[in-house]
Amino acid sequence: MSDGIMNQNRVAITAVGMVSPLGMDVETSWQGIKASRSGIGFHPRDGIPSTYQYQGLVDDPCDVPDDVSRQLTSQIRFLNRGSLLGLAAARQAFISSGLSEDQVPPGRRSLYVGAGDFTSVGYEFMYPAMKVAADEQWQQVDQAVLNQAAVDLVNPFFLLESLNNNLFSFLSAYLQFMGSGTAMSAQSPAGSNAVELAYRSIKQGRADIAMAVGCGNWNADVPIYEMRGLGLLSQCRHGADSYRPLSRGRDGFIPGEGGAALLLENYDAAKARGAEILGLISGVGNTLSTEPEKGLGFSVDAYREAFNSARGESGKTDSALGFVIAHGSGTGKGDGTELEALRELQQEGSVAFSATTALKAQTGHMAAASDVAEIIFGLMALRESMVPATHNFRDPESGYTSLSISDAPQPLTDPSFISLSIGVGGQISSVLVEAG
């Protein structure tokens, strides 16, 4: 396909879905953002010792939908916690799109899933059996009792639950998305990468509809242990209010879980079928910057490149941009570099954004789900002509007042935003969205 034809295909967002610690659908979650409500709480686990008990948890168990065919019921057992959250979000998006089952051929439906999930990384599947076989002090284990308890109480499919492409496989069959697609397993940018691939499948005319799903659960003990060892998690000295992105007193993030989905279509085709246009994805960017210290850092130049790549691809001729949704990990070095990069972008004069916000402090870091969820929150903000507040923003860094970060909502000056995501390995992804 020629570049001319490809560039004529505008990419519309026509449906969204979400489950988060703030609510079981998009509207409830968005109302939580507007009300400055936090989905993070103190969640000690019954009988399981844990050194980190502040988390963003989804209230509902996310039961399997009742319209799953008999042929697929056996595959349900392989979906771990994060995958079930992604399934719920994808189902919401598809139902709300208004598309009938036969309106788009299965081969013209693309699916991309970003899974930042560690549900089954640890050994929690053995806990029920160990609890029966161990003494009260957890010092001695009755091997015979353990063997029988493992047969009776441990899910024999525990290993298969750890496969991050299970949701992709299930959704492809369940929603009949049989066109181009893939599943990605990575840190936070996996959700943003899924959005980029879905965007390009529409842009290049390879699909009539494309779904991008981000899902994740970072609340398991093993990943929490690893993330604490890397210095990424907050010490929670201020309880549930400890996650303070972009603030001077930040000391890391609080983990969470969730699922979020976008349905994309060719703009002209969507208008022709009478679909509601929630927004347009007009540009994406992707860079990689690995700093030597623990591989956790990223450079100002790489951040600016990802930011400007999205703007360049969008063809947006003026410098105006409504707001920036920063990654906002809450770490000292990560947020510091992000603040510096955003200030330099302003000083260059090629872009003028009126405000900056960071949204993870209300949900916890939901891994790949946060990427997609923050785009959805940005869409809701465009709908209401406002910039969402940065929850728990207390003490601004000196020298960055021009970024207009606030713990209160702000007026919107231009109906557009850029959302950024940064991974532990230095990957930086950006998505530019404009009002439809």
C-alpha angles and dihedrals in degrees: 000000000000122000089243094059092041092053091052091064108091114197117227129193105222104166140020138189135189146171115187142152085271096057150326096260141029098264095049091047091048093049087053090055091049093048091050088239119160125222091196118102146153107280114174111186118238108258094341114111113224132171093208118052106157109099144147105246131183108233100213119070090229097233119209112270116256095231096070111126121243089247090061101042092089090056093055091076090066094060111101126205096279093046092053089053090051091048091054092050094046092049091051091051095049094047093047092050090074091223115149120227094253099038095093122031113243091240090060093054116094125198129193123179126191111197120188092170131145100169095130101031094104134052100261090122087071095050098091091053094043091050091057095044101042127081122244092270093047089235101114131040126201101224096200092051090046092053092052094042090052089056093046103037110026121086105241090212095059093118094052090053089067094064108109095206093063093096092049091051093047097044092048090060098034097051096026096240097160102154128091114326149125145189124242129199116199145109123293101314092064089090092050090047089054089054091050093051092047089049092051093048088060095038092053094044095244093126140024093214130015131189125207116196128186120188137164150153118203095169099096117113099240097054089042089054091049095046091049089051089054091052094244101122128079118247086227094226088154097044117229090352093061096099101091111166118198091002126122093241096053119134105170141301136291116234124240143166137234151124132240135176140189126198113209130195141172104276097229093047091048092051091048092056091046097249120163110250107220094179145315128257102217103169145007135194136194132185138162124220120169115188118202098241106093089318088270101112135082133197130249089233093055091049092050090048093054090047094049093043090062092047092047094051091048093062088221101167099196127063096235120119124169100219146325124241101210121207088239102188090171093231119134098236098034097051091040092057091044092052091049092049092050092049091051091050089055093047092052088066096219093108132034116194118176099211146008126216138178120203110183095089090078098049104024119240103307094189112226090356091066092062093058096035092055091053088053092049088050090053091052089050091053089051090056097036095238142111113236119240123253103242116229092009100158117150118023122218111252115254097029103085090114089070089068099220112175141172088223131064116268133206118265117239100182128021096240142081143181120224118201133198128190128195131208091250093056099263113149122194129183135189124193116206129186132187114271 
